[in-house]
């Protein structure tokens, strides 16, 4: 966690810190069937502003990606390369230029029995592997244990936005954030759990309706 240097109630978790650019990074992924957002939403903008406040950095690289999983049949390296080539031929020249800095296709391993949020459910290839042959070899070696099966993906769209601190952002929100933090701190104690449950049962339906 990165804590604000002056306001003890405010802290955040950064996806990445880029000291040489005095910047941070925030990564978002959307499902293949979801509408691809052209810009950060209001909630995402608020998140980034809090991160910039806590980290005291000058900018944030907001990266939105949309992936699609693909099926390989028959299960061979040549078939995978053919699928990747098909995808590369479909994207436009503008998309190809925008995607030039990113790996456009890859593999990750998914455990057969672990639940969604258990450690080890997904295993991703090392970031230094960019050549298809190296990625395929990593996948093949990882399947020796037989607990995993491969998932193949291609990058459909990517949107990179540079975001900067908004003047007086925290000063305008401080009157609301400070009491909220105090409330959360109070309810975090075990002896206040019943009171918290009663509070949520009373107000949660209204909160859900408003959102």
Buried (B, 14 or more C-beta within 10 A) or exposed (E): EBEBEEBEBBEBEBBEBBEEEEBBBBEBEBEEEEEEEEEBEEEBBBBBBBBBBBBEBEBBBBBBBBBBEBEBEEEEBEBBBEBBEEBEEEBEEEBEEBBEEEBBBBBBBEBEEBEEEEEEBBBEBEEEBEEBEEBBBBBEEBEEEEBBEBBBBBBBBBBEBEBEBBEEBBEEBBEEBBEEBEEEEEBEEEEEEEEBEEEEEEEEEEEEEEE
